[in-house]
Amino acid sequence: MATIFSRIIAGEIPCYKVAEDDQFFAFLDIHPLAKGHTLVVPKMEEDYLFNLDDEILQAYILFAKRVAKGMEKAIPCQRIGMAVIGLDVPHAHIHLVPLNKPNDIDFSKPKLVLSPEEMQNIASSIQEKISF
């Protein structure tokens, strides 16, 4: 059975897409810790990040870096934090979170609630700043 991320990639579930290439997909987290919180996933279904072969993992990190660099230009923040937890969805994923203080990446804190218009504006502004 396809994971929720595979269904998002296939267009079965709507998302606020930030970036895509032939191997990877990035979209806004719908329960963000901060404005611009983005999930980066491989298109292939793999439950655990460190089960990816070295070549794919290297390309994955470089894709996430390009997304993070675009986020830095689009979202006012001191830097972009990265977290890999992977317990909630059985599909490898990287969280990219705009940071201004260390606890901005605390997953136990309340999530933001943003309007669809604001989410689309954030996704569009990040898309415009990503260079591939």
ZATORLUM-84416 format. One line per 4 residues: number of its first residue (from 1); for each residue x, y, z of N, C-alpha, C. Coordinates in steps of 0.05 Angstrom, whole numbers. Layout:
NUM = X/Y/Z/X/Y/Z/X/Y/Z  ...
# end
This chain:
1 = 17/-24/0/0/0/0/18/25/0  11/44/-16/26/69/-19/25/85/7  47/97/14/48/115/37/33/141/30  27/156/51/14/182/46/32/200/29
5 = 58/198/33/77/214/17/76/206/-13  75/180/-18/73/170/-45/47/180/-58  26/181/-43/0/190/-53/1/221/-59  16/235/-42/20/264/-47/36/268/-73
9 = 58/253/-76/75/255/-100/59/248/-125  41/228/-123/25/220/-146/2/239/-152  -2/259/-135/-23/278/-139/-50/269/-129  -51/247/-115/-76/237/-104/-86/253/-80
13 = -67/265/-66/-72/282/-43/-60/309/-49  -74/331/-46/-63/357/-52/-41/365/-32  -23/382/-42/-2/392/-25/7/420/-34  24/432/-19/36/457/-27/65/451/-35
17 = 68/444/-61/94/436/-71/113/459/-72  138/452/-64/160/472/-63/180/466/-85  186/440/-90/206/432/-110/202/403/-117  212/396/-141/210/368/-150/231/364/-172
21 = 243/340/-172/259/331/-195/251/302/-200  267/288/-215/259/261/-222/261/241/-199  276/248/-177/280/230/-155/267/239/-129  263/266/-126/255/276/-100/233/297/-102
25 = 220/301/-79/196/319/-78/197/334/-52  191/360/-52/190/376/-28/164/391/-27  152/391/-3/126/404/0/123/415/29  106/434/33/102/446/60/89/426/78
29 = 98/425/103/85/409/123/59/422/130  37/407/131/11/420/136/6/425/166  25/415/183/25/420/212/52/432/219  58/456/209/85/466/211/93/476/239
33 = 119/473/245/130/484/269/136/514/265  141/522/240/147/550/233/137/554/205  133/579/197/125/585/170/148/576/151  141/560/132/161/550/113/170/522/119
37 = 162/510/141/170/482/148/163/464/125  184/451/114/182/436/90/191/407/94  177/389/81/185/361/81/198/354/54  220/340/55/234/331/31/234/301/31
41 = 224/289/10/222/259/8/233/249/-18  243/224/-17/250/211/-42/224/201/-55  223/200/-81/199/190/-95/197/160/-91  219/146/-89/218/117/-83/210/113/-54
45 = 194/93/-49/186/87/-22/208/71/-8  218/84/13/238/71/31/231/82/58  227/64/77/219/71/104/241/87/119  266/79/116/287/89/133/309/102/116
49 = 315/127/123/334/143/109/361/129/104  370/115/125/397/103/123/396/76/109  373/68/98/372/44/81/375/52/51  375/78/46/379/87/18/408/82/10
53 = 413/74/-15/440/70/-23/455/96/-23  482/95/-22/498/118/-18/494/140/-40  491/131/-65/488/149/-87/461/165/-84  440/151/-78/414/163/-74/414/182/-50
57 = 426/173/-28/428/189/-4/443/215/-9  465/213/-23/480/237/-30/463/256/-47  449/247/-67/433/263/-84/410/275/-68  399/260/-49/377/268/-32/386/292/-14
61 = 409/290/-2/419/312/15/424/337/-2  435/333/-26/440/356/-43/414/370/-52  394/354/-58/367/365/-64/357/381/-40  358/369/-16/349/383/8/364/408/12
65 = 390/408/6/406/433/9/396/455/-9  390/448/-34/379/468/-53/353/480/-43  336/462/-32/310/472/-21/316/490/3  334/482/21/340/498/44/351/525/36
69 = 368/526/16/380/552/7/358/570/-4  338/558/-18/315/574/-27/298/584/-4  295/567/16/280/575/40/293/598/54  319/597/57/334/619/70/329/646/57
73 = 326/646/30/321/670/15/292/680/18  273/661/22/245/667/22/233/672/49  245/660/70/233/661/97/253/675/115  245/696/129/263/710/148/269/690/171
77 = 295/683/173/304/666/194/334/667/196  345/657/218/374/657/221/387/634/206  373/612/204/383/589/189/361/568/186  366/548/170/347/526/166/358/502/182
81 = 341/491/200/348/467/214/338/443/199  350/420/205/343/395/192/339/374/213  317/359/210/311/337/229/302/313/213  312/290/221/303/265/210/294/248/233
85 = 268/243/234/257/227/256/246/201/244  226/204/227/217/181/211/201/160/225  189/167/247/173/147/261/143/148/254  134/171/245/106/176/241/95/167/213
89 = 112/168/193/104/159/166/126/140/156  119/116/146/139/97/137/150/103/109  160/127/107/172/137/82/194/157/90  218/152/83/240/169/91/233/198/85
93 = 238/216/105/233/244/100/251/261/118  258/284/107/274/304/121/256/328/127  256/338/151/242/363/158/263/386/156  256/406/141/272/431/139/255/452/153
97 = 266/464/174/251/482/191/266/509/194  254/531/187/266/557/191/270/561/222  294/570/229/301/573/257/309/601/264  301/611/287/311/635/299/321/630/327
101 = 312/608/339/322/599/365/322/569/366  338/556/383/340/527/383/314/512/386  295/522/402/271/506/406/250/510/384  257/524/362/240/526/339/236/499/326
105 = 253/480/332/251/453/320/242/432/340  228/441/361/217/423/382/190/413/372  189/387/365/165/375/354/143/371/374  148/376/400/127/374/420/112/400/424
109 = 122/422/412/107/447/415/83/448/397  64/466/403/40/468/386/48/476/357  33/465/338/38/470/310/23/496/302  32/509/281/19/532/270/-6/524/254
113 = -25/542/253/-48/538/236/-48/561/216  -43/556/191/-42/576/170/-64/572/150  -73/594/139/-94/592/118/-83/580/93  -100/568/76/-91/557/51/-77/579/34
117 = -88/603/34/-75/625/19/-47/630/29  -43/631/55/-17/636/66/2/613/59  -8/588/61/9/565/54/18/567/25  -1/573/7/6/575/-22/26/598/-27
121 = 22/620/-13/41/643/-16/69/635/-7  71/620/15/97/611/26/109/592/6  94/572/-4/105/553/-23/114/567/-48  99/586/-58/107/600/-83/132/616/-78
125 = 134/629/-55/158/646/-50/183/629/-48  180/605/-36/204/587/-35/211/577/-63  190/568/-78/195/558/-106/211/578/-122  203/604/-120/216/625/-136/246/628/-128
129 = 254/620/-104/281/624/-95/299/600/-98  288/578/-106/304/553/-109/317/553/-137  343/548/-137/357/545/-163/365/516/-167  358/506/-190/365/479/-198/382/480/-223
# end
